[in-house]
Amino acid sequence: MATAEAHRRDVAKYYRWLDKLEWMRVMRGETGNGAQPVHRALRDPDGGETSPGVVHRLMAGAIPLPANPRVLDAGCGYGATMLDLAPKLGGEWLGITLSDVQVKRGNEEAAARGLPDVRLEVGSFDAPPPGPFDWIYGIESLIHSPDPGSTIAALAARLAPGGWLTIVDDMPEDALPPEAATRVDTFRRCWRAPVAPGRAAWLAHAAAAGLEPGPEIDLTPLTLSRPMAELAPRIAARAREARWKRLLGLGYRSEADLGGMTLETLLADGSMRYRMLTARRPA
């Protein structure tokens, strides 16, 4: 079994490929800014433009935050979520990522936008920076944890009394048939998500860390998807490519693309759901 440090290095290398992926270009939309989101675009339930910013608005609107909150983005990518929300909410924003490339680009973009209270640094959500934080969130990041219970406990310990934790991620349903379970395993392997908990497991980890459940949203109906007739040949081609590249110690791009397309099939047939969960530290 890989050590936690080896897994972190693998995830960091994996994320260096994400900007090059066909799946990411299709699913997130291109914003043209200097720090593009590495999470997907969603349809706007209010009829606005499909964009990665939809989830930002839904997250911030789901929980009460104090004026000028102190916020931690646990797995921030290039910092796009902070760059979007910080001018609207004020406060102090810190993002952690395993990628020094993402830190450099995100900090450059924050400086270019005149946002001195937005900062990125290299770090792990398993050893988060000192709090207390009024809000900690992870968008499509905590799924990479090899020990989700320990990760949630570490983050919960950094919350201020009354502070909120938000998890936005893909979550498998319980008791899947064998064929769907096999696809979930493919997704986990390709996306470096060794556990990928379901909804009940995430909530149980939060409860074990002393947090109380809060509002949640099933975001699946807002996700983008392509017809199976288009996906099937692409998945087959990527699977063949990933297989031989893996034998050579390569294949990050092929595997990540294969994982993304496999995820589309799982969301389309209801085997996985894209959810937003929240939990609160008692005041």
N, C-alpha and C positions, 0 to 999 in steps of 0.2 A: 504494500500500500504506500502511495506517495505521502511524503511528509507534508505538513501544512505549508512550510516554506516552499517546497517544490511545487505544490498546487498554486500558490500565489504567483510564482514565477511563470507558470504555465498560463494562468489567466492573464497576466500582464502581457505576455507575448501574443496570446489570442486576440486581445483587444487592439493590438497594433495593426491587425489585419482588418478590423471592422469597417473602416472607412472605404476599403476597396471592394466591399461586397455588393454584388447585384441586389441581394435580398434587402440589405440595409437601404440602398438608394430607393427601392420601391416602397418599402414600408415606412420610412421616416419622412419622406419628402425632402427636398433640398431647399435650405433656407438661404444659402448664399452668404452667411455671415462667417466670421472668423473662428467660431467655436460651435460647430454643428452638433445638434443632439445625436446621441448614439442610441436613443430609445425611439420607439416607433411613433408615427403620426396616427392620430385618431380622428374619426369623423366628429364634428361638433354637434352635440345633441341640441344646441340652440340654433342650428342652421348656418353657422359660420363656416369659415374655411377649414378644411382638413389640415391638421398640422400637429407637430409634436407639442406645441404649446397648449393644446386642449387639456392634456392630463395635468399640466401645471395649474390651470385655473380650477379644475375639479378638486385637486388636492388641497389647494389653499382655501377653497370655499367650503370644504367639508368639516373643518375644525376651527374653533375659536382661538386666535392667536393674540398675544399682547401687542401693544404698539412697539415698534422697533425690536422685533424678536431676535434672539440669538439662535442661529440655524446651522445644522450640520447636514451636508449632503454626503451620505455614506455610499461612495461609489459614484463620483460626480462626473466621470467622463471629462469632457472639455469644459464643463461648468455651465452649459447652456441653460439648465433649469435655474441656477442662481442668477445668471445674467438677465433672465426674463423676469423673475419674481422680485429680486432685490430692489429695483427702482420702484416697484409697486407697493411693497410692504415695508421698506426701510429695514433697519437693523444691521446686524453683523452676520456675515455669511462665510462659512468655511466649508470647502469641499475636499474630500480625500479620495485618491485614486492610486492604483499601483503603478501607473504609467507616468514617467517623468516627461514624456512627450506631451501628454495631455495637460500636465501641470504647466509646462512652459507656454503652450498655446493659449490655455485658458486665462492665465495671469496676464499675458500680453493683451488679450481681448478685453479683460476687465479694465486694464489701464487705459486702453484706447477709448473705452466708453466712459471714462471718468467715474469708475465705481471703486473707490478705495476700500470700501467695506466688504468687497468680494475677494476672497483669496483661496487659492488651491495649493495643496501640498501633498507630497507622496506619503501615503499611509494606508493602513488596513482597517477595515471596519471591525476586525477582531481585537484591535488595540486602539480604540478611538481616542482622539485628543481629549484633554480635560474639559469637562463641562463647567457649569450646567448649561444645557441647551433647552430652549423652549420648544424646538421642533427638530426632530431627526427624521430624515426620510431616505429611502433607497428605491430608486426606479430601475428595475431590471438589473439589479446589482447583487442583492442579498441572495439571490438564487445560486450564486457561485460559492456560497459558504459550504465547506465540508462538514461543518458542525453547526447547523442553524440555531440550536438551543443556546450554545455558548455565545454565538454572535449576538442574538437578541438580548441575552443577559448583559453582555458588555455594553451594548448601546443603551439599554434601559438604565444602567447605572450612571449614564451621563445626562439623563434627563433631569431638568429642574422639576420640583414639585408642581404638578399640574401640566407638565410638558407632554408633548405628543410624539408618538412614533407612527410613521406612515410607511407601509410596504406596498409597492406597486409591482406586480410580477405575474408570471405565468404559473398556474397552479393546477396540477393534475387532479382529476376527479378520483373518488375512491372506487374500489372494486371494478377496475377496468377489465374488459375481456382480453384474452391473451394477445390478439393482434394489435390492439391499441396499446397495451402495456409494452409490447416490443417497440412500437414507435416512440413511446415515451422514453424508453431506454436509449434509443438512438439519439433523441433530442438531448438527453442528459449528457451523453458521452460527447456529442459534437459541440455542445455549448458549455463544456466544462462546468456542469452543474451536477455534482455527484449525488446530491440528495433531492433537490427541487421539491420541497414540501408542498402538500396540498393546503387548502384553506384551514381545515381543522387543526393540522399540525402547527401552522404558523400561530394560530390563536392560542393553542396550548403552550407553545414556547413563550408567548407574551404573558400569559397568565402565570406561568412558572417564574417569570422574572418580576412578578408583582404588578403587572399592568392590567388595566381594566379595558375591555373591548369598547370600541367607539364606532362611528359610522363606517360603513363599507359600501362599495359600489362594484357591481359586476360590469366591467368595461368591455367585455367580449363583443357585444353588439356594435361597438364603435370601431372595432378593428377592421383593417383592410384585408381582403383575401382575393386570391386568384382562382379561376376554375380548375378543378382537378384535371381536366383534359390538358390544361397548360402545365400544371405542376408535375404530373406523373412522369413524362419523359425527362424533365429537368432533374427530378429527384433521382431517377435511375442513372442518368449520366453523372451526376455529382457523386453518387454512391460508388460507382466504378472508379472515378477519379480519386476519391478520398481513400479508397482501399489500397491502391498501389502507392499513392503518395505516403500513406501512413507507414507502409513497409520501409520506406526510405527515410523515415523520420521527418517528413514534411507534412503538408496537407492542412495547415491551419485554415487557410482560406476556403478550401473545398469543404472541410468538415463544418465550418461555421455556416456556410451557405446551405449545406445539406440540413443542418439543424434548424435553420430558419424556415426552410420550405416544409420540413417535417412538422414543425410547430404549426404552420398554416393549416395542415390537414387535421391536426389534433384540435385546433380551435374550431375549425369548420364542422367537425362531427361531434363536438361537445365533450371530447375526452379531456381537454384542458380548458380552463377559463382564465381570462386576463382580468385580475381583480385588484382593487385597491382596498386594503385593510388598514384600520387605525386602532391604536391602543394608547391609553393615557396613564401616566403615573399619577397616583392619587395626590391631591394637594396636601 
